[in-house]
Amino acid sequence: MVAHQDMPYRAMGKSGLKLSALSLGGWTTFGGSVTDVAAVRTILHAAFERGVNFFDIADVYARGEAERVMGQALGELPRHELVISSKVFWPMSDDVNDRGLSRKHILESVDRTLQRIGTDYLDLYFCHRFDPETPVEETVRAMDDLVRQGKVLYWGTSEWTAAQLAEAHEVATRRNADKPRVEQPQYSLLVRDKVERFVAPAARELGMGLVVWSPLASGLLTGKYDDGLPDGSRLQAQSWLKDMLYSDDNRARVRAMAPLAEALGASRAQLALAWALSHPDVSSVITGATSLAQLNDNLGAATLRLDDDVRAQLDEIFAVA
Ligand SMILES: NC(=O)c1ccc[n+]([C@@H]2O[C@H](COP(=O)([O-])OP(=O)(O)OC[C@H]3O[C@@H](n4cnc5c(N)ncnc54)[C@H](OP(=O)(O)O)[C@@H]3O)[C@@H](O)[C@H]2O)c1
């Protein structure tokens, strides 16, 4: 029996699809830093039992391995209760056509993705970035074909600008094609400006949902990096992420939020996730976890409500420069 009482569900923009407010993705983790299939199964099944229905994957995560191991674990759950996504854009080999948003790459990629996951259809299929080398019309028509074929239920974008989203909607309207229904941008206390100023207003106007990634800034917002780089942590393993995030300024801000979390009886992870969830245009906050303990901590954010005073204090700590 699945207990869902602690998990709110939100509409994905103006579509009829409902997503769990907190969802779970596989970037760098499943098939990457977590290769044990039993551990992947334990985390995914626990998430499902606590009401997570949306699982976010991409072809490029661990070069197809995330689709394989997550697909294996998700295959043991009732398919109709799951919202499974994948993405296309980043190179999957050195081949000149095995990348981007051309009709050829999209139509060939989706079949490989479906096979790796072990499902007949994707609920969501994202264009993982904008492709300046392919006309938007070609991409829109390829996605529309996948929707008409039933291989994809809704398609979306990731890290597209407001102008690119508007162009896709204009082309789809003119062509009577299915429109992108969801955008996937990065959004956290540390990376917020672009979403708040440009992407969220555009998505609202176009009726698109927002499902946001790296809400904990790869774990930095949990406070786990207060005293250095813990063994086995993501920033220790991925030096490019460390170079981007592990600054004295960021760590000082994260330390400054500790008393706020404490006063709420919450962890900093929960506070950061609840803050992202409190944006009115966000349909789902996609979390990442490498252990059951992290997942349990993070899912505690689903019922945490932040009042205006707490939000104002967070705004002050994480003011956009
Ligand atoms: N569309 C895109 O371009 C894009 C890009 C990136 C991500 N995404 C999606 O968004 C999902 C989430 O992104 P993300 O993984 O970067 O999210 P995140 O929540 O910012 O970071 C997750 C990582 O932080 C650490 N962590 C999480 N909870 C913790 C806790 N309670 N205590 C201590 N450490 C904790 C874990 O790393 P360690 O244990 O390894 O330290 C975990 O893997 C991805 O899986 C993917 O589906 C999409």
The ligand as an SDF file (V2000), in Angstrom:
LIG
                    3D

 48 52  0  0  0  0  0  0  0  0999 V2000
   18.4380   19.3810  -17.0770 N   0  0  0  0  0  0  0  0  0  0  0  0
   19.6740   19.4510  -16.6900 C   0  0  0  0  0  0  0  0  0  0  0  0
   20.5580   19.9620  -17.3940 O   0  0  0  0  0  0  0  0  0  0  0  0
   20.0460   18.8670  -15.3530 C   0  0  0  0  0  0  0  0  0  0  0  0
   21.3190   19.1050  -14.8010 C   0  0  0  0  0  0  0  0  0  0  0  0
   21.5930   18.5610  -13.5480 C   0  0  0  0  0  0  0  0  0  0  0  0
   20.6360   17.8140  -12.8700 C   0  0  0  0  0  0  0  0  0  0  0  0
   19.4170   17.5900  -13.4580 N   0  0  0  0  0  0  0  0  0  0  0  0
   18.3900   16.7640  -12.7820 C   0  0  0  0  0  0  0  0  0  0  0  0
   18.1450   17.2180  -11.4740 O   0  0  0  0  0  0  0  0  0  0  0  0
   18.3860   16.1580  -10.5520 C   0  0  0  0  0  0  0  0  0  0  0  0
   18.8510   16.7200   -9.2470 C   0  0  0  0  0  0  0  0  0  0  0  0
   20.0620   17.4450   -9.4470 O   0  0  0  0  0  0  0  0  0  0  0  0
   21.2310   17.2690   -8.3960 P   0  0  0  0  0  0  0  0  0  0  0  0
   21.5430   15.8220   -8.2070 O   0  0  0  0  0  0  0  0  0  0  0  0
   22.3200   18.1940   -8.7870 O   0  0  0  0  0  0  0  0  0  0  0  0
   20.4620   17.7910   -7.0650 O   0  0  0  0  0  0  0  0  0  0  0  0
   20.9940   18.3660   -5.7070 P   0  0  0  0  0  0  0  0  0  0  0  0
   19.9090   18.0720   -4.7350 O   0  0  0  0  0  0  0  0  0  0  0  0
   21.4330   19.7620   -5.8520 O   0  0  0  0  0  0  0  0  0  0  0  0
   22.2990   17.4990   -5.3510 O   0  0  0  0  0  0  0  0  0  0  0  0
   22.1790   16.1390   -5.0420 C   0  0  0  0  0  0  0  0  0  0  0  0
   23.4490   15.6290   -4.3890 C   0  0  0  0  0  0  0  0  0  0  0  0
   23.7120   16.3070   -3.1610 O   0  0  0  0  0  0  0  0  0  0  0  0
   24.0760   15.3620   -2.1470 C   0  0  0  0  0  0  0  0  0  0  0  0
   22.9580   15.3220   -1.1910 N   0  0  0  0  0  0  0  0  0  0  0  0
   21.6250   15.3130   -1.5000 C   0  0  0  0  0  0  0  0  0  0  0  0
   20.8700   15.3260   -0.3840 N   0  0  0  0  0  0  0  0  0  0  0  0
   21.7170   15.3510    0.6450 C   0  0  0  0  0  0  0  0  0  0  0  0
   21.5170   15.3970    2.0430 C   0  0  0  0  0  0  0  0  0  0  0  0
   20.2910   15.4150    2.5660 N   0  0  0  0  0  0  0  0  0  0  0  0
   22.6040   15.4480    2.8540 N   0  0  0  0  0  0  0  0  0  0  0  0
   23.8550   15.4460    2.3300 C   0  0  0  0  0  0  0  0  0  0  0  0
   24.1150   15.4030    0.9970 N   0  0  0  0  0  0  0  0  0  0  0  0
   23.0400   15.3650    0.1490 C   0  0  0  0  0  0  0  0  0  0  0  0
   24.2860   14.0460   -2.8470 C   0  0  0  0  0  0  0  0  0  0  0  0
   25.6120   13.9900   -3.3830 O   0  0  0  0  0  0  0  0  0  0  0  0
   26.8270   13.1770   -2.7250 P   0  0  0  0  0  0  0  0  0  0  0  0
   26.2910   12.2000   -1.7210 O   0  0  0  0  0  0  0  0  0  0  0  0
   27.4700   12.5250   -3.8920 O   0  0  0  0  0  0  0  0  0  0  0  0
   27.7130   14.2300   -2.1250 O   0  0  0  0  0  0  0  0  0  0  0  0
   23.3060   14.1550   -4.0020 C   0  0  0  0  0  0  0  0  0  0  0  0
   23.6070   13.3130   -5.0850 O   0  0  0  0  0  0  0  0  0  0  0  0
   19.3910   15.2650  -11.2910 C   0  0  0  0  0  0  0  0  0  0  0  0
   19.4460   13.9610  -10.7880 O   0  0  0  0  0  0  0  0  0  0  0  0
   18.8390   15.3060  -12.6840 C   0  0  0  0  0  0  0  0  0  0  0  0
   17.7190   14.4600  -12.8010 O   0  0  0  0  0  0  0  0  0  0  0  0
   19.1180   18.1100  -14.6710 C   0  0  0  0  0  0  0  0  0  0  0  0
  1  2  1  0
  2  3  2  0
  2  4  1  0
  4  5  1  0
  4 48  2  0
  5  6  2  0
  6  7  1  0
  7  8  2  0
  8  9  1  0
  8 48  1  0
  9 10  1  0
  9 46  1  0
 10 11  1  0
 11 12  1  0
 11 44  1  0
 12 13  1  0
 13 14  1  0
 14 15  2  0
 14 16  1  0
 14 17  1  0
 17 18  1  0
 18 19  2  0
 18 20  1  0
 18 21  1  0
 21 22  1  0
 22 23  1  0
 23 24  1  0
 23 42  1  0
 24 25  1  0
 25 26  1  0
 25 36  1  0
 26 27  1  0
 26 35  1  0
 27 28  2  0
 28 29  1  0
 29 30  1  0
 29 35  2  0
 30 31  1  0
 30 32  2  0
 32 33  1  0
 33 34  2  0
 34 35  1  0
 36 37  1  0
 36 42  1  0
 37 38  1  0
 38 39  2  0
 38 40  1  0
 38 41  1  0
 42 43  1  0
 44 45  1  0
 44 46  1  0
 46 47  1  0
M  CHG  2   8   1  16  -1
M  END
$$$$
